Amino acid sequence: MSRALALAERGRGRTSPNPMVGAVVVDSEGVVVGRGFHEFAGGPHAEVRALKDAGERARDATLYCTLEPCCYTGRTGPCAPLVVASGIRRIVVASEDPNPRVNGRGLSHLRNHGVDVTSGVLEDRAECLNRAFFSVMRRRRPFVTMKVALSLDGAVSSGAGVRTALTGAAANRLIDRDRAETDAIAVGSGTMLSDDPTLTARGVFRRRPLIRVVFDSRLRTSPSARLLSTLDTGPVIIMCRPITVETAGRAQALVDAGARLEELQTDDRTPVPVRAALERLATMGVTSLIVEGGPTLHHAVWDAGVVDCVQMYVTRRIAGVHGLRWIPYPDAAIETLTDLSASVVGDDVRVEGYVHRPD
């Protein structure tokens, strides 16, 4: 199963909205005779590739799979019947598939056709591997990472509305790698106005389009924003209040510039509802989202209880008395995290942890 999990990792950043899955076929003498992993969404599933690799040697063998084989036809055919047809005698599964279209039906199909089934082997590692997929299936929203770069005195910039580069080259490379692996990046309208970011993954390969999301209830984003000049990288989605007579002109200008507007029900004074926005993104196939700022949006996602992971890049820079502070309770936030880790990245320190909550 450890081998299967390692194989599954090879699909990172390419399988969404599908999970990463690995499979290993072992014959009756304990020899690995087939290997496979899900390489990209729409491509052959891990079981299919492993069974093809094993060929006739799959008969009476054991299949180790990191996720329950599917039992429905999507972009590819169902895997459970193929496992039966291959002559596999036993299957060992790390985790059952929480997809309502599967949810134990794949394993039932195998049992009903005489295959010996064992499940729950290295289950925690398997669910950790596919945190994003499990989040969408169980919570109907993407897995949310709140990322922030901080000065040594706890500020995100040297002043309100001031564009301030904090992280060094090594940290920036790591940030771009994370961007290359996620489905979408989100910022607030304040960040758009102060930084005019492009939100692209620079210097790294990315197979899929990168979705950029702007939380902009009042449509303050400029149609000439640099972000809208990078539509070849992926779509730009603006989460906003319902369009009114007063905002119709700004809305049309943004649409003409290539943005996609998603109107969410709220009143004239209430910001965009975070949970509703995330659920909307999930329906678009977004399983993972990095929220890059600024403090107002970080406040909103934290208070909405939808943050799953926190990443802080602490730098040596000092913002000073006029620095724009981050959320006022970073210490309290850190105290709620599990699997807390810290690593030196060039001149900066990256602190990461996961928010523990029952599923």
C-alpha positions in Angstrom: 0.0 0.0 0.0 2.9 2.3 0.6 4.1 1.7 -2.9 0.6 2.4 -4.2 0.4 5.7 -2.2 3.8 6.7 -3.6 2.5 6.0 -7.1 -0.6 8.1 -6.5 1.6 11.1 -5.6 2.8 11.2 -9.2 -0.5 12.6 -10.3 -0.4 15.6 -8.0 -1.6 18.8 -9.6 -3.0 16.9 -12.7 -6.0 14.8 -11.6 -8.4 17.3 -10.2 -11.4 17.2 -9.9 -10.6 13.5 -9.6 -8.5 12.1 -6.7 -4.9 10.9 -6.9 -5.0 7.1 -7.0 -2.2 4.5 -7.1 -2.5 0.7 -7.6 -0.1 -2.3 -7.3 -0.7 -5.9 -8.4 1.1 -8.5 -6.3 1.1 -12.2 -7.4 0.7 -15.2 -5.1 4.5 -15.3 -4.5 4.6 -11.7 -3.3 6.1 -10.3 -6.5 4.9 -7.0 -7.8 3.7 -7.7 -11.4 1.7 -4.5 -12.1 1.8 -0.8 -11.3 -0.4 2.1 -12.2 -1.5 5.6 -11.2 -4.2 8.1 -12.3 -2.1 10.5 -14.4 -4.7 13.1 -15.4 -8.4 13.8 -15.2 -10.1 11.9 -18.1 -7.2 9.5 -18.4 -7.2 5.8 -17.4 -7.7 5.1 -13.8 -4.9 3.6 -11.6 -6.5 0.1 -11.5 -6.8 0.0 -15.3 -3.2 0.8 -15.8 -2.0 -1.6 -13.1 -4.1 -4.5 -14.5 -2.9 -3.8 -18.0 0.7 -3.8 -16.8 0.1 -7.1 -15.0 -1.7 -8.8 -17.9 -2.4 -12.5 -17.4 -0.3 -12.3 -14.2 -3.2 -10.5 -12.5 -5.2 -13.8 -12.3 -5.3 -15.0 -8.6 -3.2 -12.0 -7.6 -3.9 -9.3 -5.0 -4.6 -5.7 -6.0 -3.6 -2.9 -3.6 -5.4 0.3 -4.4 -5.4 3.6 -2.5 -9.1 4.3 -3.2 -12.2 2.1 -3.7 -12.6 1.2 -7.4 -15.4 3.1 -9.1 -18.7 1.4 -10.2 -20.1 4.0 -12.6 -19.4 5.3 -16.1 -18.0 8.8 -16.2 -15.4 10.0 -18.6 -14.0 6.5 -18.4 -15.7 3.2 -17.7 -16.2 1.6 -14.2 -13.2 -0.1 -12.7 -14.9 -2.6 -10.3 -16.1 -4.9 -13.2 -12.6 -4.8 -14.8 -11.1 -6.0 -11.5 -13.5 -8.9 -11.5 -12.9 -9.7 -15.1 -9.1 -9.7 -14.6 -9.3 -12.6 -12.2 -8.0 -10.7 -9.2 -8.5 -12.9 -6.1 -8.1 -10.3 -3.4 -8.2 -6.5 -3.2 -6.8 -4.3 -0.4 -8.1 -0.8 -0.3 -6.8 2.1 1.7 -10.0 4.2 1.7 -13.6 3.9 0.6 -14.7 6.5 -2.0 -16.9 9.2 -0.5 -18.4 10.1 -3.9 -22.1 9.5 -3.5 -22.0 7.6 -6.9 -19.6 5.1 -5.3 -19.7 5.2 -1.5 -19.1 1.5 -0.9 -20.9 0.2 -4.1 -17.6 -0.6 -5.7 -16.5 -2.8 -2.9 -20.0 -4.4 -2.7 -19.7 -5.3 -6.4 -16.4 -6.9 -5.8 -17.6 -8.9 -2.8 -20.7 -10.0 -4.7 -18.5 -11.4 -7.4 -16.3 -13.4 -5.1 -13.4 -11.1 -4.6 -11.9 -11.0 -1.1 -12.0 -7.4 0.1 -10.0 -5.7 2.9 -10.3 -2.0 3.4 -8.9 0.7 5.8 -5.2 -0.1 5.3 -3.2 3.1 5.7 -6.5 5.0 5.5 -5.2 8.1 7.2 -2.4 8.5 4.7 -4.8 8.0 1.8 -7.2 10.6 3.1 -4.4 13.0 3.7 -3.2 12.5 0.2 -6.6 13.5 -1.2 -7.7 16.2 1.3 -9.1 18.3 -1.5 -11.2 15.5 -3.0 -12.6 14.5 0.4 -13.4 18.1 1.2 -15.6 18.5 -1.8 -17.3 15.2 -1.3 -17.9 15.7 2.4 -18.3 19.4 2.8 -19.3 20.5 -0.8 -16.5 23.1 -0.8 -12.8 23.2 -1.8 -10.0 22.5 0.6 -8.9 26.0 1.6 -5.3 27.1 2.3 -4.9 30.6 3.8 -1.5 31.8 2.8 0.2 35.0 4.1 3.6 36.6 3.9 4.4 38.5 7.1 7.1 41.0 8.1 9.0 40.2 11.3 6.6 42.6 13.1 3.5 41.0 11.9 2.4 43.1 8.9 1.5 42.2 5.4 2.7 45.5 3.9 4.4 48.7 4.9 1.1 50.5 4.8 -2.5 50.3 3.6 -2.6 50.2 -0.2 1.2 50.0 -0.5 2.5 47.2 -2.6 5.3 45.5 -0.6 7.5 42.6 -1.6 8.3 40.6 1.5 9.4 37.1 0.5 12.7 36.2 -1.1 13.5 34.3 -4.2 13.5 30.8 -2.6 10.1 31.3 -1.0 8.7 32.7 -4.2 9.7 29.6 -6.0 8.0 27.4 -3.4 4.9 29.6 -3.6 4.8 29.2 -7.4 5.1 25.5 -7.0 2.1 25.4 -4.7 0.2 27.6 -7.2 1.0 25.0 -9.9 -0.6 22.2 -7.9 -3.8 24.0 -6.8 -7.0 24.4 -8.7 -7.5 28.1 -7.9 -6.1 31.2 -6.2 -8.3 33.8 -4.5 -7.6 37.4 -3.5 -9.8 40.3 -2.3 -10.5 43.5 -4.1 -8.2 45.4 -1.8 -5.2 43.2 -3.0 -6.3 43.8 -6.6 -6.2 47.6 -6.1 -3.0 47.8 -4.1 -0.9 45.0 -5.8 -2.5 44.6 -9.3 -1.3 40.9 -9.3 -1.3 38.4 -12.1 -1.6 35.4 -9.9 0.2 33.1 -12.2 2.6 30.2 -11.5 5.9 31.4 -12.8 8.8 29.1 -13.8 6.9 25.8 -13.2 5.0 23.5 -15.5 1.2 23.3 -15.1 -0.9 21.0 -17.2 -4.3 22.5 -16.4 -5.7 26.1 -16.5 -5.3 28.0 -13.3 -8.5 29.6 -12.0 -8.1 33.0 -10.4 -10.9 34.2 -8.1 -11.5 37.8 -6.9 -13.8 38.5 -4.0 -15.1 41.9 -5.1 -18.6 42.6 -3.8 -18.6 46.2 -5.2 -16.9 45.4 -8.5 -13.9 47.7 -7.8 -11.5 45.6 -10.0 -10.3 47.6 -13.0 -11.1 46.2 -16.5 -7.4 47.0 -17.3 -6.1 45.0 -14.3 -3.0 42.9 -15.2 -4.9 39.8 -14.1 -7.2 40.1 -17.1 -4.3 40.1 -19.5 -3.4 36.6 -18.4 -6.6 34.7 -19.5 -4.5 32.3 -21.5 -3.3 31.0 -18.1 -6.9 30.3 -17.0 -10.3 32.0 -16.3 -10.8 35.0 -13.9 -13.9 34.7 -11.8 -15.2 37.6 -9.8 -17.5 36.9 -6.9 -19.8 39.8 -6.4 -23.2 41.0 -5.1 -26.1 40.9 -7.5 -25.7 43.4 -10.3 -27.7 46.6 -9.9 -28.4 49.6 -12.1 -25.5 51.4 -10.4 -23.0 48.6 -11.0 -24.2 47.4 -14.5 -21.7 49.5 -16.3 -18.7 48.3 -14.3 -20.0 44.7 -14.6 -20.2 44.9 -18.4 -16.7 46.4 -18.7 -15.3 43.5 -16.7 -17.2 41.0 -18.8 -15.9 42.7 -22.0 -12.4 42.4 -20.5 -12.8 38.6 -20.2 -13.9 38.2 -16.5 -16.7 35.8 -15.5 -19.0 37.3 -12.9 -20.7 35.1 -10.3 -23.4 36.9 -8.5 -24.2 35.8 -4.9 -27.2 36.8 -3.0 -26.5 39.4 -0.3 -27.6 42.9 0.5 -26.0 46.2 -0.4 -23.9 46.3 2.8 -23.0 42.7 3.3 -19.8 41.3 1.7 -19.9 38.3 -0.6 -20.9 35.2 1.5 -17.8 33.1 1.7 -19.4 29.7 2.1 -21.8 30.2 -0.8 -18.9 31.3 -3.0 -16.9 28.2 -2.1 -19.9 26.0 -2.8 -20.2 27.7 -6.2 -16.6 27.0 -7.0 -17.0 23.4 -6.0 -19.7 23.1 -8.7 -17.1 24.3 -11.2 -14.7 21.5 -10.3 -12.5 23.5 -7.9 -11.3 21.1 -5.2 -8.4 23.2 -3.8 -8.1 26.9 -3.2 -5.2 29.1 -2.0 -6.5 32.3 -0.4 -3.6 34.7 -0.8 -5.1 37.8 0.8 -5.4 40.4 1.9 -6.3 40.7 5.6 -10.0 41.5 4.9 -10.5 38.3 2.9 -8.4 36.3 5.4 -10.7 37.6 8.2 -13.8 36.5 6.2 -12.6 33.0 5.5 -11.3 32.4 9.0 -14.5 33.7 10.6 -16.6 31.6 8.2 -14.8 28.5 9.6 -13.7 27.3 6.1 -9.9 27.4 6.5 -8.3 24.0 6.4 -4.6 24.8 6.2 -2.6 27.9 7.2 0.7 28.8 5.6 2.7 31.7 6.9 6.0 33.0 5.4 7.7 35.0 8.1 10.4 37.3 6.7 13.2 39.4 8.1 11.7 42.7 6.9 10.4 45.2 9.4 7.2 47.1 8.3 7.3 49.7 11.0 4.5 51.6 12.8 2.5 52.2 9.6 2.5 48.6 8.6 -0.8 47.0 7.7 -1.5 44.3 10.3 -2.7 40.8 9.5 -5.6 39.3 11.2 -5.5 40.4 14.9 -5.5 36.8 16.3 -2.6 34.9 14.6 -1.5 33.4 17.9 -5.0 32.1 18.5 -5.1 30.8 15.0 -1.8 28.9 15.4 -3.0 27.3 18.7 -5.8 25.6 16.8 -3.5 24.0 14.3 -2.3 20.4 14.1 0.7 18.8 12.3 2.4 22.2 12.8 5.8 22.4 11.0 8.4 25.1 10.3 11.1 25.1 7.7 13.8 27.6 6.5 13.2 28.7 2.9 16.1 30.9 1.8 16.0 34.0 4.0 12.4 33.2 5.2 10.7 30.8 7.5 7.6 28.9 6.4 5.2 27.8 9.1 2.3 25.5 8.2 -0.4 23.7 10.0 -3.8 22.2 9.5 -7.1 23.2 11.2 -8.6 20.3 13.1 -12.3 19.8 12.8 -14.5 16.8 12.8 -15.8 15.7 9.4 
